Each structure stands twice: as C-alpha cells, then as structure tokens.
C-alpha cells in the first residue's frame, strides 16, 4: 500500500516574515530623499545595500513601494502610506532606545541639543563649559537650525532638547524657562537715538529698520514689537540679513538701525566704533529663552536638572533669570 503525504497546511497568521528595522530605515530614507544615493549617504549605508534592503522590504510586504525610472524615484500609492507607518515605527523604536538609555546613569550617553542661530554664538560657550565641568560623561551634540526645523526635529526624535526663544506653538512641548533678556536698539554712532537710555517704543514706528531673513524667530519677535509700538505694514523692511553679524555691519554702514538681544551686544556691537546702542524705557521689549523638550520625555527629570544648572551658569550675563 502506498503512503500518501499529509496535506500541506496553509501558513498560520503571524508566521510570515516581518520587516527588519534596517529595511524600514532604508525605505524611510528613500521616501524622504527620493534619491538612492542621497538616501544612502544620509543613513551611512552603501547604495547597493540600501537598494537591496528596499527590495527585500517590498518582497516581505508583498507590495511595490517605489516606482523606479532611469531619471527619478517616486513613491507608489502604497509606498506613500507605508512611509508614514515606517516613520512611526522608527520613531517608536527611538523612544524605546531613549527609555533604555534613561534607565542608565543620568547625564551619560548622547544629548542632541538644538539651538537657534540668534542664541548659539552667545550662550554656547557657557553651555559647553558647564557640560565639560559638571557632566564630563555626557556626549553633547549641537545642531544649529532655525526654530521650525528644530521643532520638527524634536517631534521626529532627531533632537532631544532645544535651546530657543519661547513660547513655541506646539502643545506637545514642555518648556523649562531660563531667562528673559531685553532688546536694545543698535544705531550708527551719529544717529539721534545713539546712547539714549529712555527710548519710547513709539520711536520704532518710522525708523529704517533692518531685520533678519524670514524664518528666524528673532525677525518675527522684532516685527511683533514694532506692531505693538504702532508701526504699520506700510513702513516696510527693504533690507534683511542671514545673520546678526551681517545685520550690524549694515547698521555700521549707515543703512538703518536694528534690534539686538542683550546677550548678542558684546559680541556683535560693543567692539565696533561705528556702532552705538540705546536702551528702551521700562518696560523694555524682551524675549524669553528656555529649554524645550517633548512632553513626557523619558529624560524629563534629567533635562529639568540640566535647566536648573544652566540657569545658574547664565546668571552672569545681562539677563533676568526666570523662575523654574
């Protein structure tokens, strides 16, 4: 009698292969850059390995994620949906690793700090000095970017902590206030307002005001101050600059005046004989600088302790320390 082989059973749910994190990371990079070479460089993977990882992911999922041509790469409709899911999975994995790291000794491991350009040159010496002296085992990595990019990076998990002007328009962010600082008016040395300490805000209504380029939060703060002083949109700003150093050089050249935060004055204006500063009458226009973290961050207690230490270290600057 011949024996018959038992019938093959269909694979049970949950037995199928699952995507690896490496595959998801490769696909997410391609989805972001839409270019294999740029995606490979962004995540430190060779281009053949990245292509293989994406192809393996497509095989595992059973769907085509990309539309490849000789000239460009596009996401398929399924790929667009899967890219959202892949980012969520990678973000969740990042939070898992963050949780594990937070369980270790505080102030060790990597801390990715984002800083706005109108703060970085003036506060980083104090920040770095504090870290070297008090937290020698902390691997501080600094990223200087504009506010919108920093907030995006914080939300995606690319950054851990921000040093920036607040408030930020994001309900999921917690702020640890550090200090308030006044704005001063920077003028050419022969300007009528030069050297005064009692400027009314109304003076801002008709001045030739120079501002930073769009995207800088300091530009928005300066415009808000001018609107509160009664300046109308008809008093347009015709010249702008990418950084405060360029801005004060334009002032020194007689092209107008500008607003600087107090912490920037010693670096940008105090040593230039062509420039003078003037202070506003109380209450002077000001901005608040704070640390910002994700709500419920695994290292929240550590970040708040860091904020307390940094607030004390910054007290020697021309600022008013804020209450925690």
VOVO-163830 format. One line per field, with one value per residue: residue number from 0; residue in one letter; x, y, z of N, C-alpha, C in turn. Coordinates in pm, whole numbers, plus 32768, in hexadecimal, padded with zeros to 4 digits. Layout:
N
seq = NUM ...
type = A ...
nxx = X ...
nyy = Y ...
nzz = Z ...
caxx = X ...
cayy = Y ...
cazz = Z ...
cxx = X ...
cyy = Y ...
czz = Z ...
This chain:
324
seq = 0 1 2 3 4 5 6 7 8 9 10 11 12 13 14 15 16 17 18 19 20 21 22 23 24 25 26 27 28 29 30 31 32 33 34 35 36 37 38 39 40 41 42 43 44 45 46 47 48 49 50 51 52 53 54 55 56 57 58 59 60 61 62 63 64 65 66 67 68 69 70 71 72 73 74 75 76 77 78 79 80 81 82 83 84 85 86 87 88 89 90 91 92 93 94 95 96 97 98 99 100 101 102 103 104 105 106 107 108 109 110 111 112 113 114 115 116 117 118 119 120 121 122 123 124 125 126 127 128 129 130 131 132 133 134 135 136 137 138 139 140 141 142 143 144 145 146 147 148 149 150 151 152 153 154 155 156 157 158 159 160 161 162 163 164 165 166 167 168 169 170 171 172 173 174 175 176 177 178 179 180 181 182 183 184 185 186 187 188 189 190 191 192 193 194 195 196 197 198 199 200 201 202 203 204 205 206 207 208 209 210 211 212 213 214 215 216 217 218 219 220 221 222 223 224 225 226 227 228 229 230 231 232 233 234 235 236 237 238 239 240 241 242 243 244 245 246 247 248 249 250 251 252 253 254 255 256 257 258 259 260 261 262 263 264 265 266 267 268 269 270 271 272 273 274 275 276 277 278 279 280 281 282 283 284 285 286 287 288 289 290 291 292 293 294 295 296 297 298 299 300 301 302 303 304 305 306 307 308 309 310 311 312 313 314 315 316 317 318 319 320 321 322 323
type = X X X X X X X X X X X X X X X X X X X X X X X X X X X X X X X X X X X X X X X X X X X X X X X X X X X X X X X X X X X X X X X X X X X X X X X X X X X X X X X X X X X X X X X X X X X X X X X X X X X X X X X X X X X X X X X X X X X X X X X X X X X X X X X X X X X X X X X X X X X X X X X X X X X X X X X X X X X X X X X X X X X X X X X X X X X X X X X X X X X X X X X X X X X X X X X X X X X X X X X X X X X X X X X X X X X X X X X X X X X X X X X X X X X X X X X X X X X X X X X X X X X X X X X X X X X X X X X X X X X X X X X X X X X X X X X X X X X X X X X X X X X X X X X X X X X X X X X X X X X X X X X X X X X X X X X X X X X X X X X X X X X X
nxx = 8057 803A 80C0 802E 808E 805D 7F67 7FD1 7FD9 7F48 800A 8013 7F7C 8055 813B 81C2 82D6 836C 83A4 84EE 8598 8668 8619 8531 85A2 8642 8581 84E8 85A4 85C9 84C6 84BE 858B 8570 8631 872C 8845 8868 87C8 884E 8940 88E0 889A 897C 89B3 8A13 89C6 8977 8934 8863 87A6 8778 8706 8616 859A 8581 84CE 83EA 83B6 8383 829E 81F7 81A2 81C8 8299 8323 8343 8418 84E5 85C5 860D 859D 8515 83E5 82DE 81FB 8090 8056 814F 815A 80A4 811B 820B 81C7 817E 8271 8318 8299 82C4 83DE 8400 8383 8430 8514 84BF 84AF 85BE 8618 8595 8612 8715 86EC 86C3 87B8 88DB 88A9 88EF 89A4 8A0F 897F 891C 8853 8851 8794 87BD 8763 87D1 87ED 882F 88F5 8A13 8A3F 89F2 8A52 8B69 8B52 8AA4 8B38 8C17 8BA1 8B4B 8C3E 8CBA 8C01 8B72 8C17 8C00 8B3B 8AD4 8AC0 8A16 89FD 890F 88D9 87CC 86AC 857B 8489 84F0 8576 84A3 841A 84DE 84ED 83F0 83FD 84B6 85BD 864B 8693 8675 8631 86C0 8646 857B 8449 82DE 829A 81D5 814D 809D 80FC 81F2 82C7 833F 8463 84A6 85B5 862C 85D9 8615 8664 8620 86F7 872E 87F1 88C4 8957 8A83 8A54 8946 8809 878D 8857 88FE 883C 876B 8662 85A4 846E 837E 82EA 8394 83E2 8335 8369 8472 858F 8596 865B 8655 866D 8670 8542 84B5 8557 8520 8558 852F 8417 83D4 843C 839B 82A2 82CA 82E3 81E4 8149 81A4 8126 8177 8135 80DC 811C 8209 82FD 83F6 8519 8613 86C7 8773 883E 88B1 8906 89FF 8A2D 8956 8990 8A6C 89FA 896C 8A44 8AA1 89F2 88F2 880C 875B 8755 86C6 8751 877E 87E1 88B0 893D 89BF 8ACD 8B6E 8B27 8B0C 8B8C 8C9E 8CC4 8D13 8C75 8B77 8A61 899D 884D 8765 861A 8507 8479 8358 844A 8457 846D 84EF 84B6 8589 85A4 85BF 8540 8477 83F3 82A8 8282 837A 8476 8558 8515 8530 8645 867B 85FD 8697 8787 8739 8718 8823 8895 880C 886E 897A 896E 8931 89E8 89E6 895A 883A 86F0 86B9 85C9 84AC 849F
nyy = 7F89 80D4 81F3 8326 8478 855D 865E 87A8 88B7 89FB 8B24 8B9A 8CB8 8DBE 8D33 8D89 8E36 8F57 90B8 9140 9227 92A3 9292 932F 9424 945A 946D 9544 9613 9622 966A 9767 97F6 97B2 9750 9671 967A 9760 9719 9637 96AA 974C 969E 9611 9526 943D 946E 9386 92D5 9360 9363 9251 9222 92AF 922A 912E 916C 91AC 90B0 901F 90A1 9086 9145 924D 9353 9427 94E8 94BF 9567 95B9 96B7 9721 96E9 967F 9676 956D 9559 94A6 94AF 95B4 95A8 94E0 955B 9616 956A 94E6 95B4 95E5 94F4 94F5 95D8 9588 94BA 9551 95DA 9503 94BC 95A5 959C 94C1 9524 95F5 956B 952D 95B8 9711 982D 97BC 971F 977F 98CC 9981 9ABE 9BC8 9D0E 9E61 9F4E A057 A03D 9F7E 9FDA A077 A001 9EFD 9EE3 9EEE 9E16 9D39 9D48 9D11 9C08 9B80 9BA4 9B4D 9A73 9995 989B 98AE 98A4 99A1 9A17 9B11 9BC7 9CC0 9D70 9E07 9E69 9DDD 9CF8 9C86 9C49 9B8F 9AC8 9A82 9A15 9937 989F 98BE 997B 99BD 9A8A 9BE7 9D2E 9E5B 9F78 9FC0 9FE4 9EA0 9E32 9D30 9C37 9B4D 9B73 9BAA 9CB1 9D31 9E3E 9F25 A030 A191 A28F A3DD A49F A570 A6A2 A6BA A79C A878 A931 AA44 AA6A AB00 AA7B A9F6 A96D A9B2 A971 A963 A926 A947 A850 A89C A915 A85C A85E A8E6 A8BE A860 A726 A605 A4A9 A346 A234 A197 A08B A086 A08E A171 A241 A23D A27A A37E A403 A3E6 A482 A57A A599 A5A5 A697 A73D A746 A738 A658 A6D7 A756 A6D6 A5CE A5D4 A565 A446 A349 A220 A1DD A253 A2D0 A333 A3DF A4AC A519 A58F A655 A6E9 A74B A813 A7DC A7C3 A76D A675 A56C A4CC A3AD A3BC A307 A2E9 A3D3 A409 A36A A3AB A4C3 A56A A58E A620 A74C A7E2 A7C0 A7F6 A7C1 A7C7 A7DE A773 A819 A7A8 A6D4 A615 A58A A426 A2D1 A175 A06B 9F0E 9DB1 9CA9 9B89 9A46 99FD 9928 98B3 97BA 97FF 98D4 992E 993D 99FE 9ADE 9B06 9B43 9C34 9CD2 9CE3 9D62 9E54 9ED0 9EE6 9F9E A089 A155 A1E5 A2FF A2E5 A288 A198 A095 A013 9EBB
nzz = 8000 7FA6 8045 8089 807D 818A 8179 8122 8205 820E 8240 838D 8428 8480 845A 8381 82E5 837B 8350 836F 844D 83CC 82C1 82C8 8311 8234 8166 81C9 81B7 809F 8058 80C3 803E 7F33 7E8A 7E4B 7E76 7F17 7FEE 804F 80A1 816D 823D 8268 81D2 80D6 7F79 7EDE 7FB2 8028 7F56 7F42 803C 802D 7F58 7FCE 8097 8002 7F98 8081 80E4 800E 7F5C 7E6C 7EAC 7E3E 7D13 7C1A 7B38 7A2B 7A60 7B4A 7C96 7D19 7E0C 7E23 7E30 7F04 7F7D 7FE1 80B4 814F 8191 8253 8322 834B 83A8 849B 8523 8536 85D0 86BD 8705 8733 8818 88C4 88DD 894F 8A42 8AB6 8AC7 8B77 8C5D 8CB4 8D58 8DA8 8CD2 8C20 8AED 89AE 8969 88A7 884A 87DA 8757 8727 8628 8688 878C 87B0 8782 8863 8950 894D 899D 8AB5 8AE2 8A7F 8B24 8C1D 8BF4 8BC9 8CC1 8D86 8D27 8CB6 8C3C 8B85 8A39 897E 8869 877F 86C3 85E6 857B 84D7 857F 852B 84B0 8588 8637 859F 8591 869F 86C7 861E 869B 8659 86DE 8838 88F2 8903 88E5 88EF 8882 8923 893D 88A2 8795 87D1 8860 88CB 8935 8A46 8B10 8BA8 8C4F 8C31 8C2A 8C0E 8B20 8AC2 8999 88DB 8829 870F 8677 857A 85D4 85D3 85E2 863E 8716 8794 88AA 8967 8A87 8AB4 89F4 894F 88EE 8818 876B 86B4 85E4 84F2 84AC 83E0 83CA 83EC 83B3 8402 8312 8295 8353 8430 8588 8619 8569 8551 8659 8670 85B5 862F 8714 869A 8628 8711 8768 86BC 85B7 8460 8352 826C 8295 821C 8221 817B 8161 81C0 8286 829F 8390 84DF 84EB 83E7 83DF 849D 8421 8344 83C7 842E 8340 830A 82AB 833C 846C 8574 863F 8755 8826 897F 89C6 88DD 88AB 891B 8874 876A 874C 880E 87ED 870A 8687 85E3 862C 870A 8830 88B0 89BA 8A14 8AB6 8BEC 8BEA 8B48 89FD 89DD 89DA 8A20 8A7C 8A71 8ACF 8A0A 89FB 8997 8A00 8B10 8AF0 8B0C 8B94 8C33 8D43 8D57 8C92 8D00 8DE4 8D67 8CF5 8DDD 8E35 8D59 8D54 8E3A 8DF0 8D23 8D9A 8DB7 8CD0 8C15 8C6A 8CE4 8DC7 8DA9 8E58 8EB3
caxx = 8000 8089 809F 801D 80C2 7FF2 7F4F 8019 7F82 7F64 8055 7FC1 7F90 80C2 81B2 8204 834B 8350 840E 8556 85AA 86C3 85C9 84DA 85F6 866B 850C 84C4 8604 85A8 8448 84D9 85E5 854A 86B0 8770 88CA 885B 8790 88B8 899F 889F 8895 89FC 89AA 8A39 8951 8945 88F3 87E2 874B 8754 86AD 8591 8562 855B 8455 837B 8398 8348 8217 81A7 816F 822D 82A0 8362 8340 84A0 8502 8653 8627 8570 84D2 8366 8295 817C 8026 806D 81C9 813D 8066 817C 8272 8194 8187 82FE 834A 8260 830A 8465 83F5 8366 84AB 856B 8492 84D5 864C 8625 8569 867C 8787 86CA 86CB 8843 88FF 8889 895A 8A01 89D9 8974 88B3 8850 881C 877B 87CC 8747 884A 87FA 8856 896B 8A98 8A48 89DB 8A97 8BE1 8B28 8A6B 8BA3 8C68 8B57 8B4C 8CC6 8CDD 8BA3 8B3E 8C82 8BDC 8ACD 8AFE 8A69 8A1C 89B7 88D8 88A8 8766 8640 8519 842E 853C 8592 8427 8403 8540 84C7 837C 8424 8517 8645 8687 8662 865F 8647 86E1 8608 851D 83C2 829E 8292 8149 813E 8068 8141 8277 82D5 83A8 84A9 84D8 863D 863B 85A3 8678 862E 8655 872D 8734 8879 88C0 89DA 8AB5 8A23 88B3 87CE 8768 88CD 8925 87CE 873D 85D5 855D 83E3 8368 82AD 83FE 83F2 82CE 8396 8501 85BB 85B5 8698 862E 869E 861D 84CE 84D7 8594 84BC 8579 84EB 838A 83CB 8451 8324 8238 82E8 82C5 8152 8119 81C9 80D4 81AF 80D8 811B 814C 8296 8335 8484 854A 8693 86CE 87F4 8834 88E4 8912 8A7E 8A15 88F5 89CF 8AC4 89A2 8953 8AC1 8AAE 8992 887A 8797 876F 871E 86B2 87A5 8770 8852 891F 8988 8A01 8B5F 8BB0 8B08 8B09 8BD7 8D29 8CC3 8D0A 8C11 8AF1 8A37 8921 87F0 8708 8590 84CD 842F 8391 848D 8434 84C7 84CF 84D6 85D4 8584 85D2 84C2 847E 8373 8259 8291 83FE 84AB 85C4 84E1 856E 86CF 867A 85DA 870E 87E5 8707 8738 88B2 88B3 87D5 88CE 89F7 8956 8909 8A4C 89CC 88F9 87B5 86A3 8697 853A 8488 848B
cayy = 8000 8150 825A 83AD 84E3 85AC 86DC 881C 891A 8A87 8B68 8BDA 8D49 8DDE 8CE7 8DCA 8E88 8FE1 9114 9162 92B7 92D2 92A4 93A3 949B 9472 949C 95C9 9672 9635 96B4 97F3 9838 978B 9744 9605 96A0 97BD 96CF 95E2 9700 9782 963C 95CD 94A0 943C 9471 92FE 929D 93A3 9331 91C9 9226 92DB 91BC 90C5 919A 919A 9021 8FF6 90D8 905C 91BB 92A3 93D0 9490 94E5 94E0 9583 95D9 9743 9749 9687 96B1 961C 953B 9578 9455 94DF 962D 957F 9495 95B6 964E 9500 94CB 961F 95D2 9483 951F 9636 9539 9475 95B5 95F2 948E 94C8 9616 956C 946B 9579 9643 9512 952A 962B 9790 987F 976B 9706 97EC 9932 99CE 9B41 9C25 9D99 9EC2 9F9C A0D4 A017 9F28 A014 A0C6 9FAC 9E7C 9EDA 9ECD 9D8F 9CD8 9D4A 9CCB 9B78 9B4C 9BA8 9B0A 99F6 9969 9820 98CC 98BC 9A0C 9A30 9B90 9BDC 9D49 9D76 9E63 9E32 9D7A 9C7D 9C4B 9C0E 9B16 9A64 9A54 99BF 98BB 9856 98D8 99CD 999E 9B01 9C62 9DAA 9EB5 9FDC 9F8A 9F60 9E57 9E11 9C9F 9C0E 9AD5 9B9B 9BE4 9D17 9D4B 9EC7 9F43 A0BF A1F8 A2F5 A450 A4C7 A5F8 A6D8 A6CE A80B A8B4 A980 AACD AA69 AB4E AA28 A9AF A982 A9D3 A905 A979 A928 A916 A7ED A8DF A93D A7F3 A866 A91A A8AA A804 A6AF A593 A42E A2C7 A1F8 A14B A009 A09D A0B9 A1F8 A29C A243 A2C0 A40B A438 A3EE A4F7 A5F1 A5A5 A5D4 A725 A789 A747 A6FC A607 A72E A776 A655 A5B0 A5BB A520 A3E2 A304 A195 A1CE A2D0 A312 A382 A446 A51F A559 A5E7 A6CB A738 A78D A880 A7B4 A7C3 A742 A5EF A541 A45A A382 A3EA A2A9 A2F3 A456 A406 A328 A3E4 A555 A5B7 A5A9 A667 A7DC A81F A79F A81B A780 A819 A78A A7A1 A834 A737 A64D A605 A50F A3BB A24A A10E 9FF9 9E99 9D2C 9C6E 9AF7 9A05 99DD 989C 9881 975A 983D 9955 9957 9961 9A7C 9B4B 9B1C 9B89 9CBD 9D19 9CFF 9DC3 9ED6 9F0A 9F07 A010 A0FD A1C0 A22F A36C A2AB A277 A109 A079 9FAD 9E37
cazz = 8000 7F9E 80A8 8050 80D4 81CA 8131 8157 8244 81EC 82AB 83F3 8439 84DA 8435 830F 8307 839E 8325 83D1 8460 8363 8247 82DC 8312 81A9 811B 81F9 817F 8011 8053 80E3 7FDC 7EAA 7E42 7E8F 7EA4 7F87 8060 8084 80E9 81E4 82AA 8271 8199 804A 7F23 7EC2 8029 8038 7EEE 7F67 80B0 7FFF 7F0A 802C 80DC 7FA4 7F90 8101 80F0 7F9C 7F14 7E2E 7EF7 7DEF 7C81 7BF3 7AAC 7A1A 7A82 7BCF 7CE9 7D4E 7E62 7DF2 7E91 7F7C 7FBC 802D 8132 819C 81C3 82D1 8386 8366 8400 8521 8561 8558 8640 8734 8729 876F 88A0 8913 88FC 89AB 8AC4 8AEA 8AE9 8BED 8CD1 8CDF 8DAB 8D67 8C98 8BD2 8A68 894D 8976 882A 886F 876D 8782 86BC 8606 86D5 8814 87AF 8796 88DD 89C6 8946 89F1 8B3E 8AE0 8A6F 8B9E 8C85 8BD7 8BE1 8D50 8DE0 8CED 8C5B 8BF7 8B29 89AF 894C 87D9 876A 863E 85D8 8513 84F4 85DE 84F0 849B 860A 866C 8550 85BD 8724 86B8 85DA 86EB 8629 8747 88BF 8944 88B7 892A 888E 88B4 8937 8934 8825 8776 87CB 88E2 88FB 8963 8ACC 8B14 8C26 8C3A 8C61 8C4A 8BB5 8AFC 8A7B 8917 88D1 87A2 86DF 8617 8559 8646 85CF 85DB 86AC 878A 87C6 8935 89C1 8ADF 8AD3 8974 894C 8884 87A5 870E 8650 857C 8471 8497 8376 8419 83A8 83F8 83CD 82AA 82C1 838A 84B3 85E9 8645 850C 8577 86D9 8656 8572 8695 8765 864A 861D 8792 8772 865F 8530 8400 82EA 8200 82B2 81F7 8237 80F4 8164 822A 828B 82C9 8417 8529 84CA 836E 83FF 84DD 83BF 82F6 841B 8431 82BF 82FF 8262 8392 84F6 858A 86C9 877E 88B1 89D0 89C7 8860 889F 892D 8802 86E8 8741 8872 87C4 8689 86A3 858B 865F 8791 885B 88FD 8A08 8A18 8B39 8C24 8BDB 8AC7 89B5 8A07 89B1 8A83 8A4B 8AC2 8A99 89E1 89EE 897C 8A75 8B36 8AC8 8B6C 8BE2 8C60 8DC1 8D38 8C47 8D5C 8E36 8D10 8CEA 8E59 8E35 8CF0 8D7E 8E98 8DA9 8CCA 8DE9 8DAA 8C56 8C29 8C5D 8D60 8DD3 8DB4 8EBA 8E77
cxx = 805A 805B 8095 8050 804F 7FE0 7F99 7FB6 7FAC 7FB0 7FF7 7FE2 8000 8142 81FF 827A 831F 83C3 8473 855E 8606 8677 856F 852A 8621 85F6 84E5 8522 85E8 8527 845D 8526 85BB 85C6 8704 87F8 88C2 8826 87FC 891D 8963 88A1 8915 89FB 89D7 89BB 891E 88FD 886B 877D 871B 86F2 8620 854E 8532 84DC 83DA 8353 8354 82B8 81BC 8169 81E4 8229 82D1 8347 83C7 84A7 8596 8673 85FF 852E 8455 832B 8216 810F 8035 80E8 81B2 8100 80CB 81E9 8248 81A2 8219 8339 8317 82A7 8396 8465 83DC 83E2 850F 8544 84B6 8568 8665 85FE 85D6 86F5 876C 86D2 8759 8860 88DE 8906 89CB 89C2 89D0 8902 88BB 8805 880D 877C 87AE 87C2 885B 8816 88DD 89F0 8AAC 8A37 8A2C 8B19 8BBF 8AF4 8ADA 8BFE 8C25 8B5D 8BD5 8CE4 8C84 8B73 8BA3 8C60 8B6A 8B06 8A9F 8A82 89C3 898C 889E 8849 86FE 85D2 84C1 8473 8559 8515 8406 8460 8521 8451 839D 8484 85A6 8692 8647 8633 867D 866D 86B4 85B0 8492 8361 82A3 8201 8138 8115 80B2 81CD 826D 834E 83E0 84E7 8561 864B 85EC 8613 8636 866A 868B 872D 87C5 8874 894C 8A03 8A7E 898B 8879 87AC 87E0 88EA 88B5 87A5 86A9 857F 84CC 83D3 8330 8315 840E 8392 8305 842A 851B 85EF 85EC 867A 8674 863F 85A6 84F8 8519 8529 84D8 853B 8459 8379 83DC 83D7 82B0 824D 82C3 822E 8117 8138 8179 810C 8150 8125 814F 81DC 82E7 83C9 84BE 85CD 8693 8755 87DF 8863 88F7 8994 8A70 89B9 8938 8A33 8A73 8981 89CE 8AD5 8A46 8911 87FD 87BD 8736 870C 8709 877F 87EF 88C9 8974 89DD 8A99 8BA9 8B9F 8B1B 8B6A 8C62 8D33 8CAD 8CA2 8B84 8ADD 89B9 88CE 878B 867E 8567 8481 839A 83CC 845A 849A 849D 84F6 851E 85BC 85BB 8549 84D6 83F6 832A 8265 8316 8436 8514 8598 8524 85FE 86D5 8659 864F 8778 87BB 8726 87CC 88D6 8880 8836 894D 89E8 8938 896C 8A3A 8967 886A 8771 867C 8603 8522 8473 83F7
cyy = 807C 81B1 82E2 8414 8531 862F 874F 8880 89A7 8AC8 8BAA 8C6E 8D5F 8D94 8D29 8E1E 8F17 903B 912B 91F9 92F0 92EA 931F 9425 94BE 94A9 9529 9633 968C 9685 9748 9839 981F 9781 96DD 962F 96FE 9776 9679 9634 9731 9721 95E9 953E 94A7 9438 93E6 92C0 92DC 9371 92A4 91C7 924E 926C 914A 90EB 9189 9107 8FF0 9025 90AC 90CF 9207 932B 9444 947A 9517 94F9 95A4 9665 9766 96D5 96C7 9649 95EE 9564 9528 9485 955C 960A 9537 94EE 95F4 95E7 94E4 9535 960E 9561 94AD 9581 95EB 94ED 94D6 95D4 957D 9496 953A 95EC 9516 94BE 95C8 95EF 9506 95A4 96AD 97D7 982B 9753 9785 984B 998A 9A50 9B98 9CB4 9DF5 9F19 A01B A0BA 9FD3 9F6F A054 A073 9F2B 9E78 9EB5 9E3E 9D27 9CD3 9D00 9C34 9B3C 9B40 9B4D 9A83 99BD 98EB 9834 98EB 9921 9A21 9AA8 9B9C 9C69 9D50 9DDF 9E1B 9DC6 9CF4 9C37 9C06 9B8E 9AA6 9A2D 99F4 9939 9867 9868 992A 99AA 9A19 9B7C 9CD3 9E1A 9F1C 9F9D 9FFE 9F25 9E2A 9D7B 9C6F 9B98 9AF3 9BD5 9C41 9D25 9DD6 9EDC 9FD6 A114 A25C A363 A45D A555 A622 A6F0 A732 A82E A915 AA0D AAD5 AAB8 AAFC A9E8 A9D2 A9A1 A958 A910 A978 A8FC A8B2 A82E A90B A8D8 A803 A88D A906 A84F A786 A640 A515 A3B6 A294 A1AF A0C0 A013 A0CE A146 A260 A2AD A28E A356 A44A A445 A469 A577 A605 A5D8 A668 A77B A792 A6FE A6AC A65C A759 A6F6 A64B A585 A56D A4BE A39B A278 A180 A254 A319 A369 A3F6 A4C1 A563 A5B6 A665 A725 A783 A7F9 A85D A7B2 A79C A6B5 A5D7 A4C7 A430 A3A4 A38A A2B0 A371 A44C A3CB A378 A47B A5A0 A5E0 A5F1 A6FB A822 A80D A7D6 A7CD A7E3 A7BB A7C8 A7BE A7B9 A743 A63B A587 A4A1 A337 A1EA A09A 9F83 9E1B 9CF4 9BD9 9AC2 99E9 9947 9861 9826 979A 98C4 9985 9984 99E8 9AF2 9B6B 9B68 9C1B 9D0E 9D41 9D69 9E4D 9F1C 9F35 9F83 A091 A171 A213 A29F A33E A2A8 A1E4 A0F8 A012 9F28 9E1B
czz = 8000 800A 8062 80B3 8110 8180 8175 818F 8218 825F 830E 83FD 849E 84B9 83C2 8340 8326 8371 8395 83DE 83F6 82E1 8253 82D8 8283 8159 8147 81C1 80EB 8002 806F 8074 7F4B 7E51 7E8D 7EC5 7F1D 8002 80A0 80D5 816C 8258 82B3 823F 8108 7FF4 7EFE 7F3A 803F 7FD3 7F10 7FDC 8088 7FAF 7F66 8078 8082 7F9B 800F 810D 807E 7F50 7ED8 7E72 7EA3 7D5B 7C51 7B5D 7AA3 7A4C 7B11 7C15 7D22 7DAC 7E1C 7E55 7F13 7FC8 8010 80B4 818B 81D6 8247 8341 83AD 83C2 848F 856B 858D 85CD 86C2 8763 8768 87FE 88FB 893C 895F 8A38 8B04 8B16 8B68 8C6C 8D05 8D35 8D61 8D35 8C5E 8B4A 8A16 8973 88FB 8843 87F2 87A0 870D 86A4 8656 8769 8814 87CA 881F 895C 89C3 8996 8A82 8B46 8ADB 8AEA 8C10 8C71 8BF3 8C75 8DA4 8DAC 8C89 8C0D 8B93 8A9F 8971 88B7 87BA 86D8 8639 8560 8539 8541 85A1 84DC 851F 8643 8621 857D 8647 871B 8679 862D 86BD 8690 87CC 890A 88EE 8916 88CD 88D4 88BC 894B 88A8 8810 8765 8856 891D 892E 89F0 8ACD 8BA0 8C19 8C79 8C88 8BE7 8B99 8AAA 89F0 8923 883F 877E 866C 85E8 85C8 8648 85C6 8650 8727 87CD 8857 8996 8A14 8B00 8A54 8985 88DA 8807 873F 869C 85DB 84F4 8456 841F 83B9 83C1 83F9 83BA 8360 82E7 82ED 8412 8514 861A 85E9 8535 85FB 86C5 8613 85D4 86EE 871A 863B 86A0 87A6 8712 85D3 84D2 8398 8278 8216 829B 821A 81B1 80F1 81D8 8220 82C0 8359 845A 8508 844E 838B 843C 8480 8364 8345 841D 83AE 82A6 82B7 82B8 8420 8504 861F 86E4 880A 88FD 89CA 8949 8858 88B4 88B6 8783 86DE 879B 8843 873E 86A4 864D 85C0 86EB 87B3 88AB 893F 8A0A 8AA9 8B68 8C07 8B4F 8A81 89D3 89C7 8A20 8A3F 8AAA 8A82 8A77 89CA 89C8 89FE 8A93 8B0E 8B35 8BC6 8C1C 8CE0 8DAC 8CF1 8CA3 8DB9 8DE7 8D01 8D66 8E5C 8DCE 8D15 8DDD 8E52 8D53 8D16 8DDE 8D2C 8C71 8C12 8CE4 8D6B 8DEB 8E21 8E75 8E63
